[in-house]
Structure formats: structure tokens, C-alpha cells
């Protein structure tokens, strides 16, 4: 696919026919020239504050295994975090964990607006288009967002390995939690290492809640998906859990409607 | 403003600075050549099934009086009803009240998708852009949708004159109801002649709920806004009620935060 330098979102596997839509808001640590490096070092731009390491390769395996389209960002979350609304402090964060972000320290309203229009709106426009496309052809899309988190946060190790996070509708998260604990061999926790109360479910609120569609946010600890082999292995097991949960819910709903 | 024949949405008063965003999903009974007349007579295309008569002039007065941008459709709701999701039967209705819509009787999935992409997505893209623009510059926009309803429905007269309809957050609707009953001299009812349970609050769900923003849907009986004079008079009184309700809520919230 040809890539335009200003492109901030890509849709992969657009012709896929399955019921799941995958979204990866923090897929990229690219800092396009238009915005520069925000005053960050190369190491800082490679750290978890700039993106979710490992999330995109896992999402791509899931896309293939689940026959699911994937909407993914192509710009660092530090320029605009597409999982936050435009008036949220973390949309263009002045600091993240122990790092200061110099290029975000004194943004004007016009600069905030320019980033919102250049990144937030096209990203969510692409997700909205895919959801509408699937609904127009009679599907009830299932929204799954794919994230990774750092194993150490403010010096504290995190023991959770897979976080399954829900917003208003816990149906898919609860079904997945049960299946994941049976089949994954990981420490799986509900609403960990954070939850909707921490404002991390914006994409679910925007694209699933208004339509009453099933949805979940997945958080993998990034040390578990640091190599191509582990990414493939984790994604393979996770795809089975997602598919089984979606099937389980469809069967319960079909029985309820019968 | 130059108008493209395929244009389905217009933003009026785009530079307005007030906190309210007005939306008029059913502003127009235009049937662009691309879709034709759907097999309807001229009288049918002028009837309430095709649009909300009087709603746009009222919304334009409100836009001026409240210094509020207005996002409005420029295509009949019978081609695509922008207040319905793409998989809803009423998005491209096969019938409406006592009328059959021949051009909607046997749409294929591809035709549904084409209308969704041509009308639903750009319309809600425009609303999303305005909401994001207001939030990026530090406002907490208040979403007000403006509709009209027919005085006789399936042969039954409706006595309600102003319906104030809410979705998950009733704050603005309740504040407006109290003020409207004191000041408007109209029969004002909450969640009448229909309510969120009838799937009429899609725009509120899409653009206000995800951000926790105040919102309301207004329904005026169309015989009360049939002339330029009555449109101006009703809009003038309504603008005062909206402004007073927005101020009342801001004051309560400021007190709560203090």
C-alpha cells in the first residue's frame, strides 16, 4: 500500500469478512516531520510512552486468524493519543510516566485543534467507516482494541499479563476472561492494569456503545510479546479465545431471541 | 456558500463562539438526481415523512440567537435518515406512517452501503468535526438537535406541542422542561411524542454520550412553526429557555466543583 507522509491511519485487511473489527490506536512510534520529535531522544521515542510495543504484530496475526479488518494508527500516541477525547489532558500529554514531553508543554488552542483535525478525526473517521460498512452489509461488528502495557510502571512491577477491559457492556470481557483463564496460561485480570474509570476506553465509547455492539479492550504485558515468535504464539492462543467468546455470545443471544 | 449537487451536509455559522452545537438531521426534503424520487409523488416528497417541516428555519434562528454553529442535512431522510444507525430498518425506511417508499423496498447490501457512505458518514463526520473543534479549543459543547413532528399520526391528533427528549443523561432535558413550562405557553412534555426507547436519539448517543457532554433532542409540532413569523417567535422563546438551562447547569456544576 502506498503511504503518504501525512498519513496517520491505515486500514489493513479491509476486505476481511469476519465479524470482528480490530483497532490498534498505539501501533506506531512514527514522528512525522510535520510535528518533529517533540524534543524527545531516540530512546524515549522507542519507549512505551510513544507507542504500545508488540501490539501491532499481535493485531496483524489476529487480523489474519480472525479474518478481521484492522484499523491502526501510523503516528506516535505522544503527538495525539487516539484513545483520548480532544479536551483530555492525555490526548497530547505534557508528561507520561517518568518522562516529560517538551513539545507538548505549551500547546496553544490552535495547535491542539490542528493535531485533533490531522490525527484524531481521520483515525476515528476510519474506524467509523469500517463499523458502518460492516453494519450496512448486515453484520453486528464486534470491536476489539489491542494494546500493550509496560511491565514496570513508576518503578513498580506489574504481575498481570493479560488485561481484559470493558466499558458499559461487560459481556464480551466476561466471556473472554473465563475462556482466557482456562486456555491461555497467563495471569488474566478483568479491568487491569487499569479500567474504564481511568478514561482508557474512549474508542469503545465512540464506536461500540452508540450501536449496542459487543466490545472489549485487550492489554498484553509487552515483555510477553517482544519477539516475532512470542507475538505469533500469543496471538494464536488469543485468537482462539476471541473466536470462542464471540461464538458463545452469539449462541446465547440466538437462544434468547428464539 | 457554493453547493455541490452531491453535498449532503452543510455547516452554517461555522465561526460561532457559543457553547451550543445545533444539529438538524431532517432539515431537507431534497432528492438529488443520484437517488431520484424513490417513486414518491411531489406531495409525498413535501410531507413530514420526507423531512421535518419548519425545523431548519427554527434552527437557523436559534443559531443566530445562541451564536451556535448548525450542522444540517441537505438530503431527504427517506434516502438516509441520519438519526438512525446503518443497520436500523428506519435508516432507509421501506414505509413511513401510512406511506410506502417504493425506492426503498428492495435495497441490496451494496445499495445500503453506498447510501451509508454517501450520506450517513459525511453527515456524522461533520458533527464529529464540530464537536472536536469546540473541545480542542477548551469548550464543553452542548448538543441540541432540532426536529419537528406531525400533528396527526396514523389519524390520531397529538396534543403535545414541544417534546424534550433525553438519552442517558437527562440533565439538560429536565432543566429545559421546567423553564419551558414556566415561559413558553406550550404543552411541553418530557420524552414525547416518543423517547430514546424508540431509537430516536442516535445523534445524541454518537456525539454527546462518549464525551459526557450535555445534550437534548427537541421536537416541535410542525403546525406551530408553519410560517416565518411563528418560526421566529417560537425560536426566540426557545433560545431564551436553552440559554437559561445551559447557564443554570453551568452554575450548578461550578458550585459542585468549588
Interface residues (C-beta under 8 A of the other chain):
Chain A: X85 X86 X87 X109 X112 X113 X116 X117 X120 X121 X124 X125 X128 X129 X132 X133 X135 X136 X137 X138 X139 X140 X202 X205 X206 X209 X210 X211
Chain B: X85 X86 X87 X109 X112 X113 X116 X117 X120 X121 X124 X125 X128 X129 X132 X133 X135 X136 X137 X138 X139 X140 X202 X205 X206 X209 X210 X211
